[in-house]
């Protein structure tokens, strides 16, 4: 069943050299890399059922299709759906 809902798409981002700032008396951590995958933030009340891992979504702005990899409710009636990209609609 396809439905159109409003949500906030947050694209992936990465930070190089992700580590604590230097402080007196503390040995700095080695340079690292922190990354995230895209996610969709939405109000659960806008959905006819609870989102599940494996659900699919399409971003209408660019036609990219995603697979829901993880559902993270925030306890306030909203949830973040972690997404894995499947490709673009033809």
Residue pairs with C-beta under 8 A, 6 or more apart in sequence:
1 48
3 47
3 48
4 60
5 42
5 46
5 47
6 42
6 46
7 40
7 41
7 42
7 43
7 46
8 40
8 41
8 42
9 38
9 39
9 40
9 59
9 61
10 38
10 39
10 40
10 41
11 38
12 35
12 36
12 37
12 38
13 35
13 36
14 33
14 34
14 35
14 36
15 33
15 34
15 35
16 31
16 33
17 31
17 32
17 33
18 31
18 32
18 33
18 34
19 28
19 29
19 30
19 31
19 32
20 26
20 28
20 29
22 28
37 69
37 82
37 83
37 84
38 66
38 82
38 83
38 85
39 80
39 81
39 82
39 83
40 57
40 66
40 80
40 81
40 83
41 78
41 79
41 80
41 81
42 78
42 79
42 81
43 77
43 78
44 50
44 51
44 73
44 77
44 78
44 79
45 77
50 71
51 68
51 71
51 79
51 81
52 68
52 71
53 68
53 69
53 70
53 71
54 67
54 68
55 67
55 68
55 81
56 65
56 66
56 67
56 68
56 86
57 65
57 66
57 68
57 81
57 83
58 64
58 65
58 66
58 89
59 65
59 66
62 88
63 88
63 89
64 85
64 86
64 87
64 88
64 89
65 85
65 86
65 87
65 88
65 89
66 83
66 84
66 85
66 86
67 83
67 84
67 86
68 81
68 82
68 83
69 82
69 83
69 84
70 81
70 82
71 79
71 80
71 81
71 82
72 79
72 80
72 81
72 82
73 79
74 80
